């Protein structure tokens, strides 16, 4: 696809997405809950209490007086006065702003604020993603988008099945999901191609071998020191949830690396048809050494960003560093380590699989 065509298609998607975002913002059709709008131009906001705990953590409780006009439901066109108590930290409460659209609930004839109406933000975010995909990948954006949508649908049914089984068949459910996610993504994006099968082999080996090694170590050590109770909002066996998170997390890291290595070696094979097994293997190993460091760092940074709020809360409540690590950091560190092991092993699997199976147009010879 030419650059000019990419630009105009991206621009068209952006315009349509902005229009849809505005329409979604003013629409009341996407939720069964009543929608309202705050009619105040200036909201009365008063301090009603100050709090300070034993560790000098300070916060406030403030009161907003809101007038909300109902836009949908049986209370439509009625205006209600609602008091909203919130803290400026907004850890557990929400501050509202003039003319903001909100989701409501009713207890009898009493209106209650649920949350701001944010569905238009989702539409705008999807629009920006599609614009960037088209601008960068051109026509491949269709297949990438299809892959993401189908994976999201499959993930929904995987969750439903897990809930139905109450976490009792964790390895069967999520192990099968890993295979389906990998196969579906690679088939849609790459097609039934020799490169796809090599990437599939390398990815599955990287995921299951690394997870198997770490699970074996956990069993041999009696899983001592692992605080499964630190899993957030666990509604079933927290150990099963942790293992499912870990398995899917390893897949995300390993597939990225395997695709990069196999695709690079495949292109190399197209340009140098007289490569030997040793030359190709050394090329893959060198490539893996270059990319596995940044990938592991990305994992660590993502984990640090996710754990930062809880770590600060634990430390500000005067908990020790050891206690904070056990209940806010330990599970994330374990998942990062397992993913890092998978990344390192995938360098070997992807390079070896490419050296063995990418025979065309390679002349495979044993190194002398």
Buried (B, 14 or more C-beta within 10 A) or exposed (E): EEEEEBEEBBEEBBEEBEEBBEEBBEBBEEEEBBBBBBEBEEBEBEEEEEEEEEEEEEEEBBBBEBBBBBBBBEBEEBEBEBEBEBBEEEEEEBBBEEEBBBBBEBEEEEBEBBEBBEBBEEBBEBBEBBBEBBBEBBEEBBBBBEBBEBBEEBBEEBEEBBEEBEBEBBEEBBBEBBBBBBBBBBBBBBEEEBBBBBBBBBBBBBBBBBBEBBBEEBEEEEEEEBBBEBBEEBEBBBBBBBBBBBBBBBBBBBBBBBBBBBBBBBEBBEEBEEBBBBBBBBBBBEBBEEBBEEBBEBBBEBBEEEBEEBBEBBBEEEBEEEEBBBBBBBBBEBBBBBBBBBBBBBBBBBBBBBBBBBEEEBEBEEEE
